[in-house]
Amino acid sequence: MQIAIASGKGGTGKTTVSVNLYYFLSVKYNNKVQLIDCDVEEPNDMLFFPQAKKKSETEVYTIVPEIDKAKCTFCKKCAVWCEFNAISIVKNLKFAEVNYDLCHSCGACFEACTFDALKQIENPLGRISEYQTTFGAGIMEGRLEIGSAMQTALIKKVKKQASTGQTITLLDAPPGTSCPVVETVANADYVILVTEPTPFGLHDLKIAVEVLKELKKPFGVIVNKAGLGNNDVYQFLKENNITLVGNIPFSKNYAANYSRGDLFENIPAELEKSYHTIVDQLQLIIS
């Protein structure tokens, strides 16, 4: 069972919910749970597990073309086939160059070239690290190469490398609703959208809901920082018949714990009750 935790905007508490679900499902409900941090531009799940031990780290690459100018006829066929405008050819100047920041490693250029003028080389994409935590089945994260824009490619590799022997796999998605989020939720059995009861929270929740409806993904909503803002988000959920998985009340004490990276000790009673309610509701939904 794969459960993705996403949000329309940053700062709603998506990672807080992800790591707490990992804790409660593992410790309180004795499930075999793996957490995967798919926010490859800025993974931060591991900040809350200082005692975790790194089991492995793998450098990952994409395959990109290198042009052999001795064989190239500068016919521009590879450039025409490239959907991402990553190849520049100027025949009169015998100029041929690949922009690796634009290349998506789709392989179309290799199919297009009939002169064997393209060589396959490896381009650094990032790293995939796996950690063993004091509870649960472990955490995996992808960390994108600095300067790279290939988030989706790395997320695919992280998901492919993840263990398949878990009862539950939690996918902590990047913020927003762009391609990296779509890739994260693509194979999920259920998606949790984390929002907050504010105008910005509702605005971006609506966008996320439209994306998941387009993808035909079953989903529900957790309202974090409940008690702040207004009730418009609840009205939206009611009007659109969207499942409210649970509320997490705003707590200054818990926010202080969070700022210290301490989420699993001295959990306020009202928050612990909320997470138990959420997990109970979630298990009913996915059963």
N, C-alpha and C positions, 0 to 999 in steps of 0.2 A: 504494500500500500504506500503510494507516494502522496504526500500532502505538501503543497506549496504555500508559503506565506508571503503575500505580496502587499503592495500598497500603491495608491495612486501618487502619493507624494512622499518625500523624505521627512523624517522626524515624527512620524505618527506612532512609532514604537514597534515596528515590524521585527527588528532584531531582538528587542526585549521579549516579544511574544514567542519568537522562534526558540530562543535559548531556554525560556521558561517551559515551553511545551516539551522540549527535549528533557529537561529535568523532571517535570511532573510525570510524563509518560514513562520515563525510565525508572525513576525512584519510587514514585507513589503508586504507579499502576503496573510495574514489573513488565513493561514491554521491551522488546529488543529494538532499540531506536538508533538510527544514524542521522546525524545532522550534516547537511551539505551547505556551505556558504557559497552561494552563486553570485554574490555581489563582488565580482572579480576585480573591479576597479578599486574598491576599497573594502576588502573583507575585514570584518571586525568581530565575528563571533568568538574568536579565540581570546579576545581581550578579557573575557569573563571566565576563562579556564587557565589560570596561571600555573596550576599544578600539572597540566596535561603534558604528556611526553610525545615528542614527534616520532612517529613510526617510520615514515618515509617521505621523501621529497623527489619529485620527478620533473625534470625540465621537459617542456613540450614545445613542439614546433609545428609550423604549417609548411606545406610544400609550395614554393613559388618558382616562377621561371627566371632563368638567367639567359640572356641573349648571346649567342655565339656569333659575333659579327663577321667572322670568316665564312660562315655558312648562310647567314641571313641575306636575303635578296631584297629586303626592305619593301616587300609587297604590301604591307599593312594589313594582311588578312588577320593576324593575331590581334591587332589593335581594334579592328572592326568587330571581331567576335567578343572582345572584352566589354562586358556590361558595366564595368566600373571605371572605365577610362584610365586604367592603370598603366597602359603601354603607349608610349609616344614614339612615332616613326616619322622621320623626315627623309624621304628618299634622296632628294638632291644633295643633302648634306651627309648622307649615309649615317644618319643619327638614329639610334634605337636605344630606348631606356625603359626600365620598369620602375614604377613608383610603388615601393613595397608598402607604403602607408595606405594606398588605395586597393591593393591586390587582396581579393577575398579567397584566393586559393581554390577557385571553382574548377580549374583545369580546362576551361574552354580554349585557351590559347594553345595548349598542347595538342588538342584535337585539330585546331585550325592549321597549324604549321605542317606543311608537307615537305619541308627541307631539312628537318631534324636540326633546326637552329636554336631550339629551346632546351636548356638543360634544367632538370629538376634539382633545386637546392632547398635546404632547410632555413626557415626564417624563425627566429625566436618568438614564441607566443606568450610564454609565461611559465609558471610553476604550479604543480598540484601537490599539496601537502596533506598528509593524513596524521591525525593525532589520536592517542588513546587517553580518554578522560577517566576520572575516578568513578564515574558511573556512565551507563549507556554503552552503545556499541562503537562510539568514536565519532570524530568530526573530520570532515574533509573540506578543504578550501582550495579555490583557484585564485591565483594572484597574477594579474595581467602584467606583461612586460611594460615598463614605463615608456610612454609614447605611443603604444599600440592602440588601435581603435577596434581590434578584433575581439570584443567581449563575447559575442555570440559563439565564435569558434571555440574559445576556451571553455565556455559553459557546456558546450556539447561534449568536450573531452572530459570535463570533470564528471558529468553525469554518466558517461560511458564507463569511467574507471571506478565509479562508486560500487560498493558491495551490493550484491543482490540477495544476500542471505538474511536481511533484516525483516522484522515484522512490519515496521514503519520506517519510512525514509522521509525526513523533513527537509524541504528545499527552501532556504532563506533567499528570496529573490532580490534583485536590485530594486531600488525605488523607481517609480515612474511606470510608463506603459509602453516603452519602446521595444525594439527587437530583443534585447537581452532578457527582458521580462517574459516575452512571448516564448522564447526558447526554454526558459526555466519552467514554465507551467505546461509546456507542450505535452508531456507524458504524465502529468499529475492526475491522480484519481479524484482529487478534491483540492480546491483552492480556498484559502482563508485570506480575505482582504482586511487589513488593519487600517482603521480610520480614526479620526478624532472629531468631536462634536463642534467643529468650527466651520466658518464659511469656506476657507481654503480646503479643509478636509473633505467637506461635502462635494465641492467642485471637482476635486481630483478623484474622489470615489466614483462619481458618475462616469468619468472617462474610463476608469478601470473596469467598471461593471459592463460598459459597452464592449470593451475588448474581450472580456471573458464570455459574453453572450455570443460574440462573433466566432469565438473559438469553440463554442458549445461545451464549456467547462462547467461542471457543477461547482457552486461556490456559496460561501456564507460570509458574514461580516462580524468582526470583533470591534467594538467601540472602545478604544483606549482613552485614558484621561477622562473618563465619564464623570460628569458633574461640572465640567468647565463648559464654556460656550453656551449653545442653545440646543433645542430639541429638533432642529430641522432634519438632521441625519436620520433620526428615528421615523419621522414622517415620510421621508424618502423611501426607507426600507419597507414601511407598511404599504405605501401606495404601489410599490413595485413588487410586492410579495417576495421580498428577499429575506432569507433566513438570518436572524440575529443569533450568532453562535454564543455571544456573551458580552458582558461589560467588564471593564477593568477600571476601578475608580482611581481618580487622581490622588496621589499621595506624595507630599513633600518629603516625608521620611524615606520613602522608597526611592524617590529621585536622588536623594543624598546617597543612598546605598549604591545606586546605579553609577553615580559619578565616581565612586571609589572602586567600581568594578565588582561589587559585592551584591550579587542578585539572589544567592541561594541561602544566605544566613539572615536570620531575623526578618523573615518575610512578614509584613503586616498581616494580621488575621483576615482583614477584609479582602486583601489581594489573594491570599492563599485560598480563601473560600471561592473567589471568582475563578481562579484557575481550575479548581476541582469541578466547578459547575461547567466550565468551558470544555474540559476533557470529557466529562460525562456526556455532554451534549454532542461533542464531536464523535465519540464512539457510537452513539445512537445513529448519527447521520451516516457514518461510513460503514456501518454493519449491514 
